[in-house]
Structure formats: structure tokens, C-alpha cells
Amino acid sequence: MTSAIAWYDAHADEVTPRYEGVSSESVHGWLTDLLPASSGAVLDVGAGSGRDAAWLADKGYDVVAAEPSAQMRTLAMREHPDARIQWSKDALPGLSELTRSGLSFDLILVSAVWMHVPQGKRPRAFRKMINLLKPGGVIAITLRQGYADPHRGMYPATAGEIEDLARDHGAFIERCTESADRLGRNDVSWTQIAVRLPDDGLGALPLLRHIILNDDKSSTYKPALLRSLCRVADGASGFVTERDDETVSVPLGLVALTWLRLFKPLISGGLPQSPLNLGSEGDKLGFVKEGFRQLKEVSPLDMRIGMSFSGDIGKALHAALKDAAETIARMPAKYIKYPDGKPIFPIDKAGVLRRPEKILLNREYLASFGKMMVPRHLWRAMRRFDVWIEPALVAEWGRLMKGYAERQERQITDGDIALAMGWSEPSRDVRIARERAIRLCAEKKLFCVWSGKRLSMTAADIDHCFPWAVWSCGDLWNLMPAHRSVNQREKRDRLPGNAILKAAQDRILGWWNYAYQDDYLLEKRFWLEATASLPTVRSDGSELSDIFDALCLQRMRLKRDQQVPEWQGENHLSA
């Protein structure tokens, strides 16, 4: 794709008006009756001048337009400044940014792009797109027929190739048509193909349901591992890396840390985790050793990403994480299997594990314990459906504890279970953001991100951009200064809509810059939180604008996966 991107960078001014001179309706009329419901999500791969992305946005879709040519992207954003379009520099065959985002799409449009993908890279490119497609969704591909110009990075493409790739991935060709070139070139024609991914009810959710409800369990370890992964998927997916097209790699130390946070209140509450686990000291549990016991006075809230430990507590935490990681590898990860006996969550163990003098719970330290491989389809399901999967895990875990207690002739109440099973999150602490707001207010640099009005501290609130009721995230990047009446009477517990969010971009970037980037410790925390919870933000080379782009993708994911109501902010778009 490199030569094609370079060609479009060099010829963007020439080709953009040519593409804009032809309507999307005339080019994609063959596809109209296959378009998803108007509330769907669409990915336009190789969006070019933005013509088709704008056409789809006008139909009411949430659109991600992926265009790797910087010059084409610049012209397209100028030509189609539509807040419903989220632009990305992602490209085939990898689509790495969108793969990390956790988004899924009802329609993927690949118009006049496939011929730029070298033949040897096409199986991977198709696999990437299928992994981004919702069950029942459509990939619409148009194939150029005629002379393939090597100077433009073009390669021959056939319908038979697409049919073979679709069959290999459990999809089928729903429509295949031929069309003349809309730009009037006699030596060029187009093959138009719609690939449908069946919604047959098979895949990630039935497999998870089987593990949760039907798998044999001699302890609570299996639901504990699945819930640990769900918690990572919900709040720390930025620490997860791409291993290959079929799996993602989760730091084993992060799984172990989440495991400890889940088990700590259960053990201190004396709730049995196996038939032989009787009391509050964690007897007969393989990971409850000296390190875990020395953490008795440490709150689960303190055992979270970004916290640091040293001295005796640091030694104890390191030992507890090591013991938890070994137990996870030896027990649930080993015995959660596919029907053919292969483990679903294989582990690459670390080599020699050295304890640092000061422990910082960041990506590098947590990855030093090893890696857990998670099948991509399960990982995507955990990210998309955690809000429904986790309650099933909690219910099964509670059922197991009740059963163990009855065998031990003990009684535990639903209240005891509910209290101990709650995920420990920090309270809605906006203290640091408020302190920075007070400083900026004194300097007359504090503005409501939504209305643009200058704020006094008597009128200022600290607003969670993504409401706490939707996603309990107290990260610094998610805390915004807002006028009290806007926050409490207008926005409330709703997601900011596309238009209001895009209109606020400069004010949000200014707030992040003024509030956090001139203090070394706050800047370090700000970036660590962003890389942990926003998976498309990288730990090196990212800018504040990259965090804003990641925020927009996360907004779309919350809207699509949880159907969160939106606030359109009509009164403030002209501010």
C-alpha cells in the first residue's frame, strides 16, 4: 500500500474534484437495499475525498472514515466537515488502530481500494475486516477491472478471490454485479460484491456461556479468571497488544492484579472459594501465601494501575502477584479448554522475574510476569458485551459460594455476596481536576468545554465527559470543566453527541494542556491513564490530539455497545 499512498499524496489536488464530481448514489446504487438500519455503524476503508463517508453520514450512520493518505485526508476533512464522521489514518492490510478500538461495524465499504492491496497480503486484510464486522453485517467491495497501473500500486483482483476468502471465513457472497466506470473510462469497469457474515448464533457468546454455566468447577477460579479478563477489557484494554490476527496478548501481571482485587474482599469476608476453603485466612487457596497475607491492610482500591509501592508492601505485592500468576497458569488457564482439549487461554510464562526496588503498576511491570493469549473473538465479545457478561459471571460465582457454604453447613446471605462481589472503583474524585481549575480560573484561562464561556469557580463544575453512570472512569482525561447549569441541567448522564464533542475539541485540548502538561507527575499520570483506558493511544509518539481521536472512538463504542442516550448540546454549538 505504500506506493499507492504516496501516489495519492502527490495527486490529491487532481483526483479529489474528479471523485467529488460523481455522486455516491450513482456509484453505489447497487448497494442501497443492503444498507443497514439508519442507526448502524459504518467503516469506509480508503475513504479518499470523503464523498461516500459524507453520503453515509447523511443517512444517519455513525461513520469512521479510514484514509492513510495525509493529503487526501486533509482535503476530505475540508470538503466534508461533518461531525458524524470520525477520521482515521488506518489502512489495510492491518487496520491496527480500529482493531484496537473495540468497535464493530454493520457495514464496511471498500470502494476502489482492494486493487491497492498486494495479493500476498489480501488474506490478512480480509481477516481483519471480518473481525471488525458484526454478525449479519456486510462488506461491500468494488474491484477495478482493466489495466492495473503499477505506478499507482495496483494489482489485479477477481471476484473468485473474494468468494474464496469469504468461504474461508464462514461468510458468503450475497450479491455480485458488474458496472461501467462512472468516470467514463472505456478501459475500466467494476465488479461490485457484497459479502455477508451470517448471524448464526455461534461463536464467542455461546462459548462463554458454556464456560460460565456448564464447565466443571472445583473452585471459583474459572469465573474469577473470566471476570478478571472482563474487567481488563472494560477498563485497561490499552495495555493489551496485538499478537496475531487470531489472538490478543494480555499482560499476565494485569490479570493477576485484577484477580487479587476481586478475591481480596471475598477472602476477608470469609466467603468460601472451594469446598475446603473454610475461613477468612484463605486456607487451601493456592495463591494465598505470605505475600497476600501481608497485604491485609492494603485496600483493593490502592491496587490499581498507576499506583506505586516500595519497601515491605512492595515486596509483598510482588510476591502476591507472582503467586496469583502461577495459580492462574496452573489451574483455570490450564483447564478452560476447547472441545478438542486445547487450552482457550494459553500462557507464555516469563523467564527470570526480578523485583524492582520500587514497583509502578504500569504496562512494562505487569507484562514482566508473562502473557496470556486470548482469542480475538472472545476478547471482542468481552469488550462489547461486558455489561451483560459480567452479571452472569457474578451470579455463577455467587451460586458456587452458596453451594460450598451449604456443604460446610454454613449460611451466607445474598447481601454478604453482593457486598463482597462489587468491583472496587475509586469514588468520583475530581479533586485534582478541581485544583487545576482553580489555578486556571485565577489566570482567567478556565472555560466551559461545552459552551466556551469563561468560568468563575462559583459557576464551575468538573464534568465526566463520559458519565460515571455509564463508565466509572475517573481518569484525568475524562474530567472536563463545565458550567454548573450545563453539567447538571442539560448534559447530565448522557454522552456528548458527535457535533458538540467536535465543536469542543480545541477547548478540551487547551484544558488538557494547561491543566496537566506543565507538572511532571500529573503529566505522567495523565498519559499512563490514557494509554491504559483508551486502546488506540500509544505510549510513545502520541500527541494530545491522538487522545482526542481515541476519545471520539470510545464515545462511539459506548454509544453502539450500551445504547447510551446522547446529549446534542443544541444551545452551545454556535458558542
ZAMARGU-4260 file (C-alpha; in steps of 0.2 Angstrom, whole numbers, plus 5000, padded with zeros to 4 digits):
<rodrens>
0) 5000/5000/5000 | 5015/5012/5002 | 5017/5016/4984 | 4998/5019/4982 | 4998/5031/4997
5) 5012/5041/4990 | 5003/5042/4974 | 4988/5049/4982 | 4998/5061/4992 | 5006/5068/4976
10) 4990/5069/4966 | 4976/5073/4979 | 4973/5090/4972 | 4970/5082/4955 | 4959/5067/4960
15) 4948/5075/4973 | 4937/5086/4962 | 4936/5071/4950 | 4929/5060/4963 | 4918/5073/4970
20) 4910/5076/4953 | 4902/5059/4953 | 4888/5056/4966 | 4888/5042/4978 | 4870/5037/4974
25) 4876/5033/4956 | 4891/5024/4961 | 4883/5013/4975 | 4865/5012/4969 | 4869/4993/4968
30) 4871/4993/4987 | 4856/5004/4993 | 4844/4990/4998 | 4858/4981/5008 | 4862/4996/5019
35) 4859/4993/5037 | 4846/5002/5048 | 4849/5020/5050 | 4856/5018/5067 | 4871/5007/5061
40) 4889/5010/5062 | 4899/5011/5045 | 4918/5009/5041 | 4924/5017/5025 | 4941/5010/5021
45) 4951/5020/5009 | 4939/5035/5011 | 4948/5046/4998 | 4939/5063/4996 | 4926/5059/5009
50) 4912/5058/4997 | 4905/5041/5002 | 4908/5045/5020 | 4898/5060/5019 | 4884/5051/5010
55) 4883/5038/5023 | 4883/5051/5037 | 4869/5060/5029 | 4859/5044/5030 | 4861/5044/5049
60) 4875/5032/5051 | 4890/5034/5063 | 4904/5034/5051 | 4923/5030/5053 | 4932/5036/5038
65) 4950/5027/5036 | 4961/5036/5024 | 4980/5033/5025 | 4985/5047/5013 | 4988/5063/5024
70) 4984/5075/5009 | 4968/5066/5004 | 4963/5066/5022 | 4966/5084/5024 | 4956/5089/5008
75) 4942/5077/5013 | 4940/5085/5030 | 4940/5102/5022 | 4927/5096/5009 | 4916/5087/5022
80) 4917/5094/5039 | 4903/5083/5046 | 4904/5079/5065 | 4896/5062/5062 | 4912/5057/5053
85) 4927/5051/5063 | 4943/5051/5053 | 4957/5039/5055 | 4974/5036/5046 | 4972/5017/5047
90) 4975/5007/5032 | 4974/4989/5025 | 4980/4976/5027 | 4982/4979/5046 | 4969/4991/5051
95) 4978/4991/5068 | 4970/5006/5076 | 4952/5001/5073 | 4956/4983/5078 | 4962/4990/5095
100) 4947/5002/5096 | 4935/4988/5100 | 4922/4995/5088 | 4912/4983/5077 | 4903/4989/5061
105) 4886/4984/5052 | 4894/4989/5035 | 4912/4990/5029 | 4914/4999/5012 | 4929/4995/5002
110) 4927/5006/4987 | 4941/5006/4974 | 4953/5000/4987 | 4956/4982/4985 | 4967/4983/4970
115) 4980/4993/4980 | 4982/4978/4992 | 4996/4966/4986 | 4990/4948/4983 | 5000/4941/4997
120) 4993/4952/5010 | 4975/4950/5005 | 4970/4935/5016 | 4976/4945/5031 | 4967/4961/5025
125) 4951/4951/5023 | 4953/4943/5040 | 4955/4960/5048 | 4939/4966/5040 | 4929/4951/5045
130) 4935/4953/5063 | 4928/4971/5063 | 4911/4966/5056 | 4896/4962/5066 | 4886/4946/5064
135) 4874/4949/5050 | 4885/4963/5043 | 4890/4967/5025 | 4907/4970/5017 | 4904/4980/5001
140) 4919/4978/4989 | 4921/4986/4972 | 4935/4978/4961 | 4943/4988/4947 | 4944/4978/4931
145) 4956/4983/4917 | 4974/4990/4916 | 4982/4989/4933 | 4994/5004/4934 | 5010/4998/4944
150) 5015/5016/4947 | 4999/5018/4957 | 5002/5002/4967 | 4988/4992/4958 | 4987/4974/4957
155) 4974/4963/4948 | 4958/4957/4958 | 4945/4945/4954 | 4928/4940/4961 | 4933/4922/4963
160) 4947/4928/4975 | 4934/4937/4986 | 4922/4922/4985 | 4936/4910/4991 | 4941/4922/5006
165) 4923/4924/5011 | 4920/4905/5011 | 4936/4903/5021 | 4929/4914/5035 | 4912/4907/5036
170) 4904/4921/5025 | 4895/4921/5008 | 4893/4932/4993 | 4876/4939/4994 | 4877/4950/4978
175) 4889/4951/4963 | 4886/4964/4949 | 4896/4972/4935 | 4896/4991/4931 | 4904/5003/4919
180) 4916/5016/4925 | 4907/5031/4932 | 4921/5042/4926 | 4919/5037/4908 | 4935/5027/4906
185) 4932/5015/4892 | 4946/5003/4898 | 4940/5002/4916 | 4925/4993/4923 | 4920/4987/4940
190) 4914/4971/4949 | 4903/4975/4964 | 4902/4962/4978 | 4893/4961/4994 | 4899/4949/5007
195) 4888/4944/5021 | 4893/4937/5038 | 4879/4926/5044 | 4871/4929/5061 | 4870/4910/5065
200) 4871/4912/5084 | 4888/4903/5085 | 4905/4910/5092 | 4910/4919/5107 | 4895/4921/5117
205) 4889/4903/5117 | 4907/4898/5121 | 4907/4910/5136 | 4890/4904/5141 | 4896/4886/5141
210) 4912/4890/5152 | 4901/4900/5164 | 4886/4888/5166 | 4892/4871/5161 | 4910/4869/5164
215) 4915/4858/5179 | 4921/4868/5193 | 4930/4863/5209 | 4933/4881/5214 | 4928/4898/5209
220) 4944/4900/5199 | 4936/4899/5182 | 4923/4913/5184 | 4937/4923/5193 | 4948/4922/5178
225) 4934/4926/5166 | 4928/4941/5177 | 4947/4947/5178 | 4948/4947/5159 | 4931/4956/5158
230) 4937/4969/5170 | 4953/4972/5160 | 4943/4973/5144 | 4932/4986/5151 | 4945/4997/5160
235) 4963/4993/5154 | 4962/4987/5136 | 4975/4999/5132 | 4988/4988/5140 | 4983/4974/5128
240) 4993/4971/5112 | 4990/4963/5096 | 4999/4946/5095 | 4992/4940/5078 | 4976/4940/5068
245) 4968/4927/5079 | 4973/4932/5097 | 4977/4947/5108 | 4991/4947/5122 | 4986/4952/5139
250) 4999/4955/5152 | 4998/4941/5165 | 5003/4953/5179 | 4987/4963/5174 | 4976/4948/5175
255) 4984/4943/5192 | 4982/4961/5199 | 4964/4961/5194 | 4962/4943/5201 | 4969/4949/5218
260) 4957/4964/5218 | 4942/4953/5215 | 4947/4940/5228 | 4953/4951/5242 | 4936/4956/5249
265) 4929/4939/5247 | 4943/4931/5257 | 4942/4944/5271 | 4923/4942/5271 | 4926/4923/5275
270) 4916/4918/5259 | 4921/4900/5253 | 4930/4899/5236 | 4931/4880/5236 | 4924/4866/5247
275) 4939/4865/5258 | 4941/4884/5260 | 4933/4887/5277 | 4938/4904/5285 | 4944/4922/5281
280) 4963/4917/5280 | 4962/4910/5263 | 4966/4892/5268 | 4968/4879/5254 | 4969/4893/5241
285) 4985/4891/5231 | 4988/4909/5228 | 4985/4914/5247 | 5003/4914/5254 | 5014/4925/5264
290) 5014/4939/5251 | 4995/4940/5250 | 4993/4939/5269 | 5005/4954/5271 | 4993/4964/5260
295) 4979/4963/5273 | 4978/4981/5277 | 4980/4987/5259 | 4964/4992/5250 | 4959/4984/5234
300) 4957/5002/5228 | 4976/5005/5230 | 4980/4990/5219 | 4976/4999/5203 | 4986/5004/5188
305) 4997/5019/5191 | 5000/5016/5209 | 5017/5013/5216 | 5024/5003/5230 | 5040/5001/5239
310) 5048/4993/5255 | 5039/4979/5263 | 5022/4982/5255 | 5031/4982/5238 | 5039/4965/5242
315) 5023/4958/5247 | 5013/4964/5232 | 5026/4957/5220 | 5026/4940/5229 | 5007/4940/5229
320) 5006/4944/5210 | 5019/4930/5207 | 5009/4918/5217 | 4992/4923/5208 | 5000/4922/5191
325) 5007/4904/5195 | 4990/4899/5201 | 4981/4906/5186 | 4993/4897/5174 | 4992/4880/5184
330) 4973/4880/5187 | 4960/4889/5177 | 4970/4894/5162 | 4975/4876/5160 | 4958/4868/5162
335) 4947/4880/5152 | 4948/4871/5136 | 4940/4869/5119 | 4931/4853/5115 | 4947/4846/5107
340) 4957/4848/5123 | 4967/4863/5119 | 4968/4877/5131 | 4957/4893/5127 | 4969/4904/5136
345) 4987/4898/5134 | 5001/4907/5144 | 5018/4912/5139 | 5027/4912/5156 | 5041/4925/5160
350) 5059/4920/5162 | 5068/4925/5177 | 5057/4938/5187 | 5066/4951/5196 | 5058/4963/5208
355) 5061/4981/5206 | 5066/4992/5221 | 5050/5002/5218 | 5035/4994/5210 | 5025/5005/5197
360) 5009/4996/5191 | 5012/5001/5173 | 5012/4991/5157 | 5030/4986/5157 | 5030/4979/5175
365) 5014/4969/5173 | 5020/4962/5157 | 5036/4956/5166 | 5026/4941/5173 | 5022/4934/5156
370) 5007/4935/5144 | 4990/4927/5142 | 4984/4924/5125 | 4965/4927/5122 | 4956/4923/5106
375) 4951/4938/5097 | 4933/4934/5095 | 4931/4931/5114 | 4941/4947/5118 | 4929/4957/5106
380) 4914/4950/5115 | 4921/4954/5132 | 4924/4972/5126 | 4907/4974/5118 | 4896/4964/5130
385) 4904/4966/5147 | 4889/4975/5154 | 4879/4958/5151 | 4893/4945/5153 | 4899/4951/5170
390) 4882/4949/5179 | 4881/4931/5173 | 4899/4928/5180 | 4894/4936/5196 | 4878/4926/5198
395) 4888/4910/5194 | 4902/4914/5206 | 4889/4918/5220 | 4880/4901/5216 | 4896/4892/5219
400) 4900/4900/5235 | 4882/4897/5242 | 4885/4878/5237 | 4901/4877/5246 | 4894/4885/5261
405) 4880/4873/5262 | 4892/4858/5261 | 4901/4866/5276 | 4885/4869/5285 | 4887/4887/5284
410) 4875/4901/5279 | 4879/4916/5268 | 4867/4929/5263 | 4864/4937/5246 | 4868/4953/5254
415) 4885/4946/5260 | 4889/4941/5242 | 4883/4957/5234 | 4894/4967/5246 | 4910/4957/5243
420) 4907/4955/5224 | 4906/4973/5220 | 4920/4979/5209 | 4931/4992/5219 | 4932/5008/5209
425) 4939/5025/5216 | 4925/5036/5221 | 4920/5051/5210 | 4936/5060/5215 | 4938/5076/5205
430) 4950/5084/5217 | 4965/5086/5206 | 4955/5092/5191 | 4946/5105/5203 | 4963/5111/5210
435) 4970/5114/5192 | 4953/5123/5188 | 4955/5135/5202 | 4973/5139/5196 | 4967/5142/5179
440) 4952/5152/5185 | 4964/5164/5194 | 4973/5166/5177 | 4957/5169/5168 | 4960/5153/5157
445) 4946/5142/5163 | 4932/5140/5150 | 4917/5128/5149 | 4922/5115/5137 | 4904/5114/5130
450) 4898/5132/5129 | 4915/5141/5128 | 4910/5153/5142 | 4924/5159/5154 | 4921/5151/5171
455) 4921/5158/5189 | 4923/5145/5202 | 4906/5149/5209 | 4899/5143/5192 | 4911/5129/5188
460) 4909/5110/5189 | 4920/5096/5185 | 4911/5085/5172 | 4914/5067/5167 | 4914/5068/5148
465) 4909/5050/5148 | 4896/5049/5163 | 4901/5040/5178 | 4884/5031/5177 | 4889/5024/5160
470) 4908/5020/5163 | 4915/5023/5180 | 4931/5031/5174 | 4939/5045/5184 | 4955/5047/5173
475) 4961/5064/5171 | 4957/5065/5153 | 4939/5061/5156 | 4937/5076/5168 | 4932/5092/5160
480) 4927/5110/5167 | 4909/5114/5163 | 4897/5127/5168 | 4886/5120/5183 | 4870/5123/5174
485) 4876/5114/5158 | 4883/5099/5168 | 4868/5097/5180 | 4853/5103/5170 | 4857/5099/5152
490) 4871/5086/5149 | 4868/5076/5165 | 4871/5057/5162 | 4872/5057/5144 | 4886/5055/5131
495) 4891/5071/5122 | 4885/5069/5104 | 4897/5070/5089 | 4894/5088/5085 | 4895/5095/5102
500) 4911/5085/5105 | 4919/5090/5089 | 4915/5108/5092 | 4923/5107/5109 | 4939/5099/5103
505) 4950/5115/5104 | 4944/5119/5122 | 4947/5101/5128 | 4964/5101/5121 | 4968/5118/5129
510) 4961/5111/5146 | 4972/5096/5145 | 4987/5106/5140 | 4985/5120/5153 | 4979/5108/5167
515) 4991/5094/5166 | 5006/5096/5154 | 5016/5108/5165 | 5018/5097/5180 | 5029/5081/5178
520) 5019/5070/5190 | 5002/5075/5183 | 5008/5074/5165 | 5015/5056/5169 | 4998/5051/5177
525) 4988/5059/5163 | 4997/5049/5149 | 4998/5032/5159 | 4979/5033/5162 | 4976/5037/5144
530) 4986/5023/5137 | 4978/5011/5149 | 4960/5015/5146 | 4960/5021/5128 | 4967/5007/5117
535) 4972/5017/5102 | 4983/5029/5112 | 5001/5023/5111 | 5014/5026/5125 | 5027/5033/5113
540) 5025/5047/5100 | 5006/5051/5104 | 5000/5069/5105 | 4985/5077/5114 | 4976/5076/5098
545) 4978/5057/5097 | 4970/5056/5114 | 4955/5066/5107 | 4954/5055/5092 | 4954/5040/5104
550) 4941/5048/5115 | 4929/5050/5099 | 4931/5032/5095 | 4927/5027/5113 | 4912/5038/5113
555) 4906/5028/5098 | 4909/5012/5106 | 4899/5016/5122 | 4885/5023/5111 | 4885/5007/5100
560) 4888/4994/5113 | 4877/5001/5128 | 4865/5011/5118 | 4869/5026/5129 | 4857/5042/5126
565) 4866/5057/5118 | 4866/5075/5123 | 4867/5085/5107 | 4870/5102/5115 | 4860/5112/5103
570) 4861/5128/5113 | 4880/5128/5113 | 4885/5123/5095 | 4887/5141/5090 | 4897/5146/5105
</rodrens>
